[in-house]
Amino acid sequence: MQYKPPTGSIPDAPGSYQFYDAEGRVLYVGKAKSLRHRLPNYWQDSAKLQPRTAQMVAQADHVEWVVVESEVDALILEHSLIQAHLPRYNVRLKDDKSYPWLAVTLDDEWPRPVVIRGRKRKGVRYFGPYGHAGAIRSTLDLLVRSFPVRTCSDTKFVRHERLGRPCLLYDIERCSGPCVEAVDHPTYDAYVSDLMGFLSGDTEPVLDRLEAEMQEASDALQFERAARLRDRIAVARKAAEAQQMVSERAEDFDVIGIAEDPLEASVQIFHVRRGRVVGHRGFVAEKVEDLSAPEFMGLVLGQVYGAVGTEIPRRVLVPEEPADLDLLCRWLRTVREGPVDIVVPRRGAKRALQETVTRSASEDLARHRLRRAADHNARSKALTELQSALGLREAPLRIECFDMSHLQGTDYVGSMVVLEDGLVKRSDYRRFKVKTVRGNDDYAAMEEVLTRRLSALKEPADRAERPRRFAYRPNLLLVDGGKGQLGVAEKVVNELGLGDEIELASLAKQFEEVYRPGSPEPVRLRRGSDALYLLQRVRDEAHRFAITFHREKRGKRMTSSVLDGIPGLGPARKARLVKEFAGVNAVRAASLEELLAPSWLPDDVGLAVYEGVRKTGRQTMMKQ
């Protein structure tokens, strides 16, 4: 930062702060209970900061702040500033699509239901959102048969009002005809009220009233009216069945589910009213902030319920307790003007519903990643952008990425993942057990793995005669790490004489910087670019693949037995031996006569067990 205000000049009060770059753009917005205690944390040694926080501070020119009365006011101001400036280093929830809502225009003289998208406005009651517009229109088509409110546009309504003749919907009993005053205001308002109650999930009172009216008409021998009410009830019940029942009680709550990977997070929200799911919506957020799970949960709640016109229910079910829980609850109670509880369900039906919503978020995240990865134009753009930014001789149509995994130098493994034309090619993934490295030495392990992989490109020269798993040369070889890992890769490539054939790069986790041979300065790809997303995706996939193999290898080692590897003692015999002797330790303590006694165990195998367990014991004592 060019300017760091003295700590004494920062007020010891709650407020919101904003970091600006040299051109006056807001980089980051935050809040604090005490600005004086919070802001100096950004000016410590950059090595102690989270990578993205350090990157933000390095780009910042100065910081400003606004003092408010309370923490709740600071939270509200933070949200407002994020919405106004869309800072680069703040996580923002983005609708993964434009969700349609069913709105009732209460500010009209004759309100009407209409399908809308986009921003909400006052004087309109919103229901949903729904998965797609077709679902709304199907529901609305059923409901107007029971609650015949107008669905025509204002222009059409005025035209028929002037003509003094209703449209076809009146003739087929899908509208009560307010344009020709065929219905009075109290009756029409009752239709609108019943429609909104039904959409809110409050179906039973409406159905009970319709059944009572039908019975009254029948008792008065008004059979035609009773028949029409009967049909309205049947249609209304059909519409009610379309709303999924998730609670036996008529309660209102929202359920939030979150799924995430190192780069992005998916948020799904199910709206439950009167025990029925009346709508859902989803968001996708890019992880540009270093946030813990509770901090991200708090951010989600702030952005979801801080939007203008958002309905806040009595209870919100979340997968994890958010940071600043009391502060969020006080804020939501102020906005709702009533009690609000944020709860993590632990058991029962609500816990099962929470898991269902979380699975929905996982599926949505997978679909989002698939859409982005499968977009041919985006992949072509990423490869072209990558070639230009890194100065590659050709487009990296085949990218191989390598990563290492170990635990304090034990169970060392390496991974190789492959992208061809921007798509993962799992059939070419490879796993390596590091054989020559003892102790914690990532560079030596990386050298061994790369040598084993690239040696296949040397002999024989004919690709058709090479081992099938290593038949193709990578256009770009990417290693996970910084300059050191890149130096190892450059050494291996040059020793094998492949320097003119294979391009090299490394992607450092800190600041997401790309290093290239011969240049001490990193290449900084634009954050959010398709090229950086491509590299991050292959790097994270290599990391996942390496860790999975490491855990598998470590798990096998930790569950190994002194009975493993004994000639003639297969899995079935070993299991029976352990069962009959009541444990491995009992087998180790058994005498030769006891091991030769079972009729199902051959004598030579019993002798091999006796010698094998004692040999293992002697080796253990020598090591000690």
Secondary structure, 3 states (H helix, E strand, C coil): CCCCCCHHHCCCCCEEEEEECCCCCEEEEEEECCHHHHHHHHHCCHHHCCHHHHHHHHHCCEEEEEECCCHHHHHHHHHHHHHHHCCCCCCCEEECCCCCEEEECCCCCCCCEEEECCCCCCCCEEECCCCCHHHHHHHHHHHHHHCCCCCCCHHHHHHHHHHCCCCHHHHCCCCCCHHHCCCCHHHHHHHHHHHHHHHCCCHHHHHHHHHHHHHHHHHCCCHHHHHHHHHHHHHHHHHHHCCEECCCCCCCEEEEEEEECCCEEEEEEEEEECCEEEEEEEEEEECCCCCCHHHHHHHHHHHHHCCCCCCCCCEEECCCCCCCHHHHHHHHHHHHCCCCEEECCCCHHHHHHHHHHHHHHHHHHHHHHHHHHHCHHHHHHHHHHHHHHHCCCCCCCEEEEEEEEEECCEEEEEEEEEEECCEECHHHCEEEECCCCCCCCHHHHHHHHHHHHHHHHCCCCCHHHCCHHHCCCCCEEEEECCHHHHHHHHHHHHHCCCCCCCEEEEEECHHHEEECCCCCCCECCCCCCHHHHHHHHHHHHHHHHHHHHHHHHHHHHHCCCCCCCCCCCCHHHHHHHHHHCCCHHHHHHCCHHHHHCCCCCCHHHHHHHHHHHHHHHHHHHHHC
